[in-house]
Amino acid sequence: MSSTEALRMLGQYPETLFDKYGGAPTVGALTRDFYRRVLTNPKLKGYFTGIDTEQLIRHQIVFMAWVMGKPDKPYSHDQLQAAHLMHRITAAAYEEAVRVLQETLVSANVELEDRREILERIDEHRHLIVAG
């Protein structure tokens, strides 16, 4: 549990990152910017061939809203694993996607501690995303 989550539980930090950074419009813009970068990245774009990227972005916006503090977890572990399994995502590709997300968050002026919290919550799901 991050320090922000602990403070929030104690009622001393009521604002979520989702709220802090402007809610749905910001999360949508961040996610779209992330995918704009991913889809032009030579190390990552091949994973998205033949995929309805607009639908993927909508799913990812819901996931990012949860990562940033919305209360309901939108997808089960089984759903996350099933969605990524067929793509056989390598550890190197995962790390590149994390690097791109970090770059996206920096360009959106997300504070360092908040970036760490976001990336930490995403990394909790690494084992569901990276192939064997």
SVG drawing of the C-alpha trace seen along z (x, -y; Angstrom):
<svg xmlns="http://www.w3.org/2000/svg" viewBox="-17 -20 31 39">
<polyline fill="none" stroke="black" stroke-width="0.4" points="0.0,0.0 1.4,-3.4 1.6,-6.3 -1.1,-8.1 -3.5,-5.2 -2.7,-4.9 -3.4,-8.6 -6.6,-8.4 -7.8,-5.5 -7.1,-7.6 -9.2,-10.4 -6.2,-12.7 -5.9,-12.6 -9.4,-12.5 -8.5,-13.5 -7.6,-10.7 -5.1,-11.1 -8.1,-10.8 -9.6,-13.9 -6.3,-15.7 -5.5,-15.7 -9.0,-16.6 -11.0,-13.4 -12.2,-11.7 -11.1,-14.4 -7.5,-14.2 -7.4,-10.4 -8.8,-10.2 -6.3,-12.6 -3.4,-10.8 -4.5,-7.5 -4.9,-8.8 -1.5,-10.4 0.0,-7.1 -1.5,-5.1 -0.4,-7.8 3.1,-7.2 2.8,-3.4 1.3,-3.0 4.3,-4.9 6.9,-3.1 8.8,-0.5 9.2,1.8 5.5,1.8 3.3,1.0 3.4,4.6 1.4,5.8 -1.5,3.7 -1.8,4.9 -5.5,5.8 -6.7,4.5 -9.6,2.1 -7.5,-0.6 -10.5,-2.8 -12.1,0.0 -8.8,0.7 -8.3,-2.9 -11.8,-3.0 -10.9,0.1 -7.6,-1.4 -9.3,-4.7 -11.4,-2.7 -8.3,-0.8 -6.3,-4.1 -9.2,-5.7 -9.0,-2.8 -5.2,-3.0 -5.6,-6.7 -8.0,-6.1 -11.5,-5.3 -12.9,-2.8 -14.2,0.1 -11.6,2.4 -12.9,2.7 -11.4,6.0 -10.6,9.3 -7.1,10.8 -8.5,13.5 -9.8,10.9 -6.5,9.0 -4.5,12.2 -6.8,13.4 -6.7,10.1 -2.9,10.1 -2.1,13.8 -2.5,14.2 -0.2,11.3 2.8,13.0 4.1,9.7 7.8,9.9 9.3,8.4 11.3,6.0 8.0,4.9 6.4,4.4 9.3,2.3 9.2,0.2 5.5,-0.4 6.2,-1.5 8.9,-3.8 6.4,-5.3 3.8,-5.7 6.4,-7.4 7.2,-9.8 3.5,-10.5 3.0,-11.2 6.0,-13.5 4.7,-15.4 1.4,-15.8 3.1,-17.3 2.1,-14.5 4.2,-14.9 7.0,-12.5 5.3,-10.8 2.1,-10.4 3.9,-8.9 5.5,-6.4 2.1,-5.5 0.6,-5.0 3.4,-2.9 3.5,-0.9 -0.2,0.0 0.3,1.0 3.3,3.1 1.2,5.1 -0.4,6.6 2.9,7.3 2.5,11.1 -0.8,11.0 0.5,9.1 4.0,10.5 4.0,13.9 5.6,16.8"/>
</svg>
